[in-house]
Amino acid sequence: MDILSQALNVAEQAEAANGSVTLTFDLLNPSHRAAYAAALAVLRIGGVDEDELIAASELASRAKTAEPETYAADTAYEAELRKRYTDAMHELSPDEARRDQASRETFPRVVELLKDGANVESVAQIQYRRWVEENLDSVRG
C-alpha cells in the first residue's frame, strides 16, 4: 500500500470513529513540517487550492460561533460549482422555470459530491431525472 493510500485509510478510520478530523502540526518539529508539506502536496495534486481550503475552514469556525444569518453560505468554490451545475441543468430542459427550480432544489443535495470531484454534467443529469420523477404532477401541469 502506498503512502497516500495509508494516509487516506487512517483519515477514514478517524472520521468513522470521531466524525470530523482536525490535524494540528507543530511547525518547529521537522517531521510535522514534512507531514504538512506532504498534505499540501496531496491537496494540490487533487486540485484543491489551499487558500480556498483555509477560507472554508475560517468560514466553518465562524459558523460555529455566529448566528446562521451572519455568514455567507457559499464559499467561492461552492459558488463556482453552483454556476457550473446550473449551466449543466440548463441544457437538460427547454423550460427555464422548471430547470431553475430543479437546480435550486437539487444543488444542496449534491454539493458535497461535487466538491469531491464528481462530474458536474453527469450529476446534473441524474438529479434532473430524479427531480422530474419527484415532481411529476407539477411537470405535467
C-alpha positions as CSV (number, residue, x, y, z in Angstrom):
1,M,0.0,0.0,0.0
2,D,1.5,3.4,-1.0
3,I,1.8,6.3,1.4
4,L,-1.3,8.1,0.1
5,S,-3.5,5.1,0.5
6,Q,-2.2,4.7,4.0
7,A,-3.0,8.3,4.8
8,L,-6.4,8.1,3.3
9,N,-7.1,4.9,5.3
10,V,-6.0,6.5,8.6
11,A,-8.2,9.6,7.9
12,E,-11.2,7.5,7.0
13,Q,-10.9,5.4,10.2
14,A,-10.5,8.5,12.3
15,E,-13.5,10.2,10.7
16,A,-15.6,7.0,11.1
17,A,-14.8,6.9,14.8
18,N,-14.9,10.6,15.6
19,G,-16.7,12.4,12.7
20,S,-14.7,15.4,11.6
21,V,-10.9,15.2,11.9
22,T,-8.6,18.1,12.7
23,L,-4.8,17.8,12.4
24,T,-2.5,20.0,14.4
25,F,1.1,20.5,13.3
26,D,4.0,21.9,15.3
27,L,5.9,23.5,12.5
28,L,9.0,23.7,14.7
29,N,9.1,19.9,14.6
30,P,10.8,18.7,11.3
31,S,8.6,15.6,11.0
32,H,5.5,17.8,11.4
33,R,6.7,20.2,8.7
34,A,7.3,17.3,6.4
35,A,3.8,15.9,7.1
36,Y,2.3,19.4,6.5
37,A,4.2,19.8,3.2
38,A,3.1,16.3,2.1
39,A,-0.5,17.2,3.0
40,L,-0.3,20.4,0.9
41,A,1.2,18.5,-2.0
42,V,-1.6,15.9,-1.9
43,L,-4.2,18.7,-1.9
44,R,-2.5,20.4,-4.8
45,I,-2.4,17.2,-6.8
46,G,-6.1,16.7,-6.1
47,G,-6.8,20.2,-7.5
48,V,-7.6,21.8,-4.1
49,D,-6.4,25.4,-3.7
50,E,-5.1,25.7,-0.1
51,D,-6.3,29.4,0.1
52,E,-9.9,28.3,-0.6
53,L,-9.5,25.5,2.0
54,I,-8.3,28.0,4.6
55,A,-11.2,30.3,3.7
56,A,-13.6,27.4,4.1
57,S,-12.1,26.5,7.4
58,E,-12.4,30.0,8.7
59,L,-16.0,30.2,7.5
60,A,-16.8,26.9,9.3
61,S,-15.2,28.1,12.5
62,R,-17.2,31.4,12.3
63,A,-20.3,29.4,11.5
64,K,-19.9,27.5,14.8
65,T,-19.8,30.8,16.8
66,A,-22.0,33.1,14.8
67,E,-25.7,33.3,14.1
68,P,-26.6,31.5,10.8
69,E,-27.6,34.7,9.1
70,T,-24.3,36.4,9.8
71,Y,-22.1,34.5,7.3
72,A,-22.3,33.6,3.6
73,A,-23.4,30.1,3.0
74,D,-21.3,29.7,-0.2
75,T,-17.6,29.7,-0.5
76,A,-16.1,30.8,-3.7
77,Y,-15.6,27.2,-4.7
78,E,-19.3,26.4,-3.9
79,A,-20.4,29.4,-5.9
80,E,-18.4,28.2,-8.9
81,L,-19.8,24.7,-8.5
82,R,-23.4,26.1,-8.3
83,K,-22.8,28.1,-11.5
84,R,-21.5,25.0,-13.4
85,Y,-24.3,22.8,-12.0
86,T,-26.9,25.4,-13.0
87,D,-25.4,25.7,-16.5
88,A,-25.5,21.9,-16.9
89,M,-29.1,21.8,-15.8
90,H,-30.0,24.5,-18.3
91,E,-29.0,22.1,-21.1
92,L,-31.5,19.5,-19.9
93,S,-34.8,21.3,-20.5
94,P,-36.2,24.0,-22.7
95,D,-38.5,25.1,-19.8
96,E,-36.5,27.8,-18.0
97,A,-38.6,27.9,-14.9
98,R,-38.5,24.2,-14.5
99,R,-34.8,23.9,-14.9
100,D,-34.1,26.8,-12.5
101,Q,-36.4,25.2,-9.9
102,A,-34.7,21.8,-10.3
103,S,-31.3,23.4,-10.0
104,R,-32.2,25.3,-6.8
105,E,-33.8,22.3,-5.2
106,T,-31.2,19.7,-6.0
107,F,-27.9,21.6,-5.6
108,P,-27.9,21.4,-1.8
109,R,-28.2,17.6,-2.1
110,V,-25.2,17.2,-4.3
111,V,-22.8,20.0,-3.3
112,E,-20.5,17.7,-1.2
113,L,-20.5,15.1,-4.0
114,L,-19.4,17.8,-6.5
115,K,-16.7,19.1,-4.0
116,D,-15.4,15.5,-4.0
117,G,-14.8,15.8,-7.8
118,A,-17.9,14.1,-9.3
119,N,-18.6,15.0,-12.9
120,V,-20.9,18.1,-12.8
121,E,-22.8,17.3,-16.0
122,S,-23.5,13.7,-15.0
123,V,-24.7,14.6,-11.5
124,A,-26.9,17.3,-13.0
125,Q,-28.5,14.9,-15.5
126,I,-29.2,12.3,-12.8
127,Q,-30.5,14.8,-10.4
128,Y,-32.8,16.4,-13.0
129,R,-34.3,13.0,-13.8
130,R,-34.9,12.3,-10.1
131,W,-36.4,15.8,-9.7
132,V,-38.7,15.3,-12.6
133,E,-39.8,11.9,-11.1
134,E,-40.4,13.5,-7.7
135,N,-42.4,16.4,-9.3
136,L,-44.4,14.6,-12.0
137,D,-47.6,16.4,-11.1
138,S,-46.1,19.9,-11.4
139,V,-44.2,18.9,-14.6
140,R,-47.4,17.6,-16.3
141,G,-49.4,20.6,-15.2
